Each structure stands twice: as structure tokens, then as C-alpha cells.
Amino acid sequence: MNKIFNQLMLIAGEKNILTEQKELAKYNQDWRGFYNNKSLCVVFPLNTKILKEIVIFCFENNIIIVPQGGNTSLTGASVPTYQNKEIIINFSKMNKIIEIDKHNLTVLVESGLILDKLKEYLDKEDLYFPINLSSSGSCMIGGNIATNAGGINALKYGTMKDNVIGIEMITGNGTLLSSLSKMKKNNTGYDLKSIVSSSEGTLGMITKALLKIYPKPSDNFTFFVAYENLNSSIESFKQIRNLFYDKLESAELIPNYSFEVCLKNNFLNKHFFKTKHPWYVIYRLNLYENKLNFENTFEKNYHILDKFIKDIIIPSSIEQENKIWKFRDDLVEAYKMEGKIVTNDISIPLDKMDIFFSTAASHLSKIPMEIKLHPFGHLGDNNIHFNMVLPNIEDLNSYRKIRDDIYLYINDLVESYGGSFSAEHGIGQIKKDSLLKYKSANEIDMMKNIKKIFDPKTILNKGKIFN
Ligand SMILES: Cc1cc2nc3c(=O)[nH]c(=O)nc-3n(C[C@H](O)[C@H](O)[C@H](O)COP(=O)(O)OP(=O)(O)OC[C@H]3O[C@@H](n4cnc5c(N)ncnc54)[C@H](O)[C@@H]3O)c2cc1C
């Protein structure tokens, strides 16, 4: 083992490797606390050249690598699968913004740049990068690409993949692939960056990314609407989408239970609405016009929207608007504190969403325990985190059995309605069985063949996506 450490130290520099188990703890454990296998060490490469040398050394010595960004994966993709067999390569020291190109509206960054840092930097330059996740303060560009992150603005701007123009990466045998042309129109053979987006560190390690950027919207318009049932919120969303179409950046569905969870866990001190309603949607429009003029348009059109709306809050200050979005951002953290939770990341065609919810709720009500449903998320993309809170089951095996039975039922139902069992979080360690179940054998074979080309010795994130 010392030989390995010494060689890695020689390549990466003594300061850029951790080997003490207590220092490794936070890198070994996933965000949810589901996985906690020991790694051999964590290495922090400073640049592509060093990373390439590390990968060649690992390739020659059959050492498994776990690529890691901000370690916010919700599927156990960014932590070891096996005990004492893997090294983690953490990208936090490759975090530079290399070039902003205002002519072509692109930015070139290193993959360990934290998403919020990029957004804040661009904001000062009157530019905008739209990907927006509750984990934006910790997650990194490389991780966002490797998971094809979605988040609350995918409705208008697409997912991460839609905002990547080029990448530089190192494959599993140390080959450097650099595709950083600024040309958006560039049909020159297979689009390798698209294959690597959402490959969860199993095909290569992204070292640089060329991203699409946008002029900063001159203003935003947020409104928070209450509904008496799910169907009204879906019908109303469709009206709002059709009326404002390309202005509509976010439409986030929230059940009243979210308020209970946030109030109980001190993420909120007061309900936003005077009267409680079962469902709410927070909307945000991007404006490239005067907000006051826009407010008049909104008021003029309100009669079209009025039919389903039970109550509406239009924030009167930036502070109030920020409070509403902070509430949305805090939901994942607050809900995690509820203990025995079952999380889903599904997408369902909009016209099947209501029937899916009622069928699932009816099935879950037959399980002899109190299960609280906490579905929330990106209504605009049909992507709902169909989450639930179980009572505190002491025995871990019983909890896992119930959780797995619920997954099986929900995923089968989702598939039967033409949805996806994994909309934006990926497969990681947690959804490998589902991938095998719902993808065709031909698709799985093709994916495994692609993996063999990029990573001939299976040293990159072994045990993620497939066994
Ligand atoms: C509170 C919270 C809210 C979230 N909300 C959303 C959401 O709305 N939408 C959404 O899509 N996701 C969401 N996520 C999931 C997660 O934040 C995203 O998937 C994020 O994109 C992961 O980035 P990361 O830097 O933390 O990557 P990590 O968690 O470190 O890694 C994720 C995957 O990417 C690989 N990887 C990391 N860096 C590289 C690299 N440089 N090259 C190759 N592979 C790499 C890892 O091996 C792993 O497979 C949320 C997570 C949390 C904790």
C-alpha cells in the first residue's frame, strides 16, 4: 500500500493526497448516509496533466478510481462501492474559470468549479448560467455534467447536457479527449460529450467544460399559487405555460406537508399562506422587459388563470421572493431530517400524473403503517420526487424490505404510464436493479460495450450503473 501512496504522492504532490482514515471519512460517505465504504486514499489533482499520469498509473496497477466532485450525489455514485479497494479522485482543486467569451456567449471552466461560484461570477458580468439545484453551493460542474443535472430551471433552459458545448476528459486508460470547439453547430462524427454526460464517472473524468451562457435577465417575476387539488395545479400549470411559454423558467410543485416538515425542523417560522391548501406551485418567469409593464400584462391576463387558483402570493420585495425560493431549496434538507424516508426521482407524462398519484396513494394506504406522502419537485419537467416518510421502524432490515417493496411498486407503475424511474439523479449504486429491469437487453449490451471502449480495465467507478 505504501508503494501506491508514495507513487501517487510523487505524481500529485504530497499536499494533494489524504491517507488517514479519519480524514477520508467525509469523502467516503454519501450525502444521504446510505453508503460508507472505506477508500484507500483521496487524491486532489491540480491539472489535467497530473490527472492523466494518475490514471495511467492506476490503469497499469489495476487500481479502481471513484471520480468525485461535491459529493452531493443522491444515488451513491460518488463514493466507493467496495471496502478498501478504491481511490477517490476529488476535483475540488481544479476550480478555475479559464475564459469568458462575451462574443460567442461561452465560458470555459475546470470541472471542480462549484456551480454557485460560476453563477455568482457571471452575475457580476451581467451574464447568466441557468442550471439551478438546491445543492448549487456544493456541487461542481464536472459532477453536474456526469449526472446530467436537471434542477428547477430545466423547464426553460434544458438540463446540463443542453448547456455543454464541449468537454476535455481523460478516459480509463489515460487517453486525453479534448473537444472544446466553441461552435454550437459542429456535426463532426459521434457526439462524445453527449455520451459522457450522465455517464456518472464510468467512462471518463471530465477536466474542463465549455458551457453555454446567456445574457442576464433584466428581472424575474415569481408567484406562489395555492390549489385545491392536484388536477387543478396541473391544469393551471398548462395554462400558465401556454400563456408565458419561453418566459417560464420554473414551476415547482409543493404539497402542504412540505410546510409542516419545514416548520417542524425550523427551516421556516411561519406558513406563507393564511389558509392552508393541499397543493401549491411556485412559478418564476425570466423577464427581458420592464417588470412594471409586465405586471400590467399579468393582471390583464389574470382572468384566464383565475379558474383554478385558490390563493396567490406575488412577493412585494426581493427579500420575500428570496424567502420563497429558500423554502423550496430547503425542502431536501428538511425532509432528510424526518428519519425513515423513501425517495423517488420519477418523471410521468403530464396527462397521467393525476391518475398516477391517486393509484399510488391508494396502494400505499393499504400498507399497515402510517406513510406520509411528500411528493414535490419540477412539475414543469414532469419530474416529481415522489417521496414519503415512514414511521420510525427500529429494525433496519424491516425498513429496507418495506422501502424496496415500495420502490418496486412505484417503478412498475411509473413504467406502465410511460414515465422514467430515474429522471435526473441517475443510477449510481441504488438503481442498478431497476436499470436491468426496465432497459432492454440490447440497450444494456450496447452500454456495456461503450464502457469497454472508454474504460477497458473497468477501473472507472466500478460497480456504478452496472455490476
Ligand atoms: C440538496 C440536494 C438537491 C439536489 N437537487 C438536484 C436537482 O434538483 N436536480 C438534479 O439533477 N440533481 C440534484 N441533486 C443531485 C446532485 O446534486 C447533482 O446530481 C449534482 O449534479 C452532483 O454534482 P457533484 O459535484 O456533487 O457530483 P458528485 O456527487 O461528486 O458525483 C456525481 C457523479 O458524477 C461523477 N463525477 C463527479 N465529478 C466528475 C468529473 N469531473 N468527471 C467525471 N465524473 C465525475 C461521480 O463519479 C458521480 O458518479 C441534489 C442533491 C442534493 C444533495
The ligand as an SDF file (V2000), in Angstrom:
LIG
                    3D

 53 58  0  0  0  0  0  0  0  0999 V2000
  -29.9170   19.0560   -1.5870 C   0  0  0  0  0  0  0  0  0  0  0  0
  -29.7390   18.4380   -2.9480 C   0  0  0  0  0  0  0  0  0  0  0  0
  -30.5280   18.8400   -4.0010 C   0  0  0  0  0  0  0  0  0  0  0  0
  -30.3530   18.2790   -5.2750 C   0  0  0  0  0  0  0  0  0  0  0  0
  -31.1570   18.7040   -6.2890 N   0  0  0  0  0  0  0  0  0  0  0  0
  -30.9640   18.1970   -7.5240 C   0  0  0  0  0  0  0  0  0  0  0  0
  -31.7860   18.6400   -8.6090 C   0  0  0  0  0  0  0  0  0  0  0  0
  -32.6890   19.4540   -8.4510 O   0  0  0  0  0  0  0  0  0  0  0  0
  -31.5340   18.1330   -9.8270 N   0  0  0  0  0  0  0  0  0  0  0  0
  -30.5380   17.2210  -10.0520 C   0  0  0  0  0  0  0  0  0  0  0  0
  -30.3500   16.8040  -11.1880 O   0  0  0  0  0  0  0  0  0  0  0  0
  -29.7810   16.7560   -9.0290 N   0  0  0  0  0  0  0  0  0  0  0  0
  -29.9570   17.2220   -7.7870 C   0  0  0  0  0  0  0  0  0  0  0  0
  -29.1940   16.7650   -6.7550 N   0  0  0  0  0  0  0  0  0  0  0  0
  -28.1940   15.7120   -7.0020 C   0  0  0  0  0  0  0  0  0  0  0  0
  -26.7550   16.2660   -7.1790 C   0  0  0  0  0  0  0  0  0  0  0  0
  -26.5560   17.4630   -6.5880 O   0  0  0  0  0  0  0  0  0  0  0  0
  -26.4670   16.5170   -8.5890 C   0  0  0  0  0  0  0  0  0  0  0  0
  -26.5260   15.3000   -9.2180 O   0  0  0  0  0  0  0  0  0  0  0  0
  -25.0870   17.1670   -8.8830 C   0  0  0  0  0  0  0  0  0  0  0  0
  -25.0730   17.4100  -10.2380 O   0  0  0  0  0  0  0  0  0  0  0  0
  -23.8700   16.3350   -8.4820 C   0  0  0  0  0  0  0  0  0  0  0  0
  -22.6970   17.1290   -8.5430 O   0  0  0  0  0  0  0  0  0  0  0  0
  -21.4420   16.8450   -7.6080 P   0  0  0  0  0  0  0  0  0  0  0  0
  -20.3370   17.7520   -7.9840 O   0  0  0  0  0  0  0  0  0  0  0  0
  -21.8320   16.8670   -6.1730 O   0  0  0  0  0  0  0  0  0  0  0  0
  -21.0680   15.3740   -8.0470 O   0  0  0  0  0  0  0  0  0  0  0  0
  -20.7590   14.1130   -7.1400 P   0  0  0  0  0  0  0  0  0  0  0  0
  -21.8970   13.8250   -6.2360 O   0  0  0  0  0  0  0  0  0  0  0  0
  -19.4330   14.2600   -6.5020 O   0  0  0  0  0  0  0  0  0  0  0  0
  -20.6720   12.9850   -8.2720 O   0  0  0  0  0  0  0  0  0  0  0  0
  -21.8060   12.6420   -9.0110 C   0  0  0  0  0  0  0  0  0  0  0  0
  -21.3800   11.6900  -10.1340 C   0  0  0  0  0  0  0  0  0  0  0  0
  -20.5360   12.3780  -11.0330 O   0  0  0  0  0  0  0  0  0  0  0  0
  -19.2480   11.7590  -11.1110 C   0  0  0  0  0  0  0  0  0  0  0  0
  -18.2690   12.8410  -11.2350 N   0  0  0  0  0  0  0  0  0  0  0  0
  -18.0700   13.8890  -10.4030 C   0  0  0  0  0  0  0  0  0  0  0  0
  -17.1340   14.7010  -10.9140 N   0  0  0  0  0  0  0  0  0  0  0  0
  -16.7390   14.1600  -12.0790 C   0  0  0  0  0  0  0  0  0  0  0  0
  -15.7960   14.5350  -13.0890 C   0  0  0  0  0  0  0  0  0  0  0  0
  -15.0620   15.6400  -13.0080 N   0  0  0  0  0  0  0  0  0  0  0  0
  -15.6500   13.7300  -14.1720 N   0  0  0  0  0  0  0  0  0  0  0  0
  -16.3890   12.5980  -14.3000 C   0  0  0  0  0  0  0  0  0  0  0  0
  -17.2810   12.1930  -13.3840 N   0  0  0  0  0  0  0  0  0  0  0  0
  -17.4640   12.9790  -12.2940 C   0  0  0  0  0  0  0  0  0  0  0  0
  -19.1350   10.9440   -9.8540 C   0  0  0  0  0  0  0  0  0  0  0  0
  -18.2710    9.8370  -10.0310 O   0  0  0  0  0  0  0  0  0  0  0  0
  -20.5640   10.5060   -9.6600 C   0  0  0  0  0  0  0  0  0  0  0  0
  -20.8400    9.4220  -10.4690 O   0  0  0  0  0  0  0  0  0  0  0  0
  -29.3560   17.2940   -5.4720 C   0  0  0  0  0  0  0  0  0  0  0  0
  -28.5680   16.8890   -4.4070 C   0  0  0  0  0  0  0  0  0  0  0  0
  -28.7390   17.4550   -3.1520 C   0  0  0  0  0  0  0  0  0  0  0  0
  -27.8600   16.9910   -2.0270 C   0  0  0  0  0  0  0  0  0  0  0  0
  1  2  1  0
  2  3  1  0
  2 52  2  0
  3  4  2  0
  4  5  1  0
  4 50  1  0
  5  6  2  0
  6  7  1  0
  6 13  1  0
  7  8  2  0
  7  9  1  0
  9 10  1  0
 10 11  2  0
 10 12  1  0
 12 13  2  0
 13 14  1  0
 14 15  1  0
 14 50  1  0
 15 16  1  0
 16 17  1  0
 16 18  1  0
 18 19  1  0
 18 20  1  0
 20 21  1  0
 20 22  1  0
 22 23  1  0
 23 24  1  0
 24 25  2  0
 24 26  1  0
 24 27  1  0
 27 28  1  0
 28 29  2  0
 28 30  1  0
 28 31  1  0
 31 32  1  0
 32 33  1  0
 33 34  1  0
 33 48  1  0
 34 35  1  0
 35 36  1  0
 35 46  1  0
 36 37  1  0
 36 45  1  0
 37 38  2  0
 38 39  1  0
 39 40  1  0
 39 45  2  0
 40 41  1  0
 40 42  2  0
 42 43  1  0
 43 44  2  0
 44 45  1  0
 46 47  1  0
 46 48  1  0
 48 49  1  0
 50 51  2  0
 51 52  1  0
 52 53  1  0
M  END
$$$$
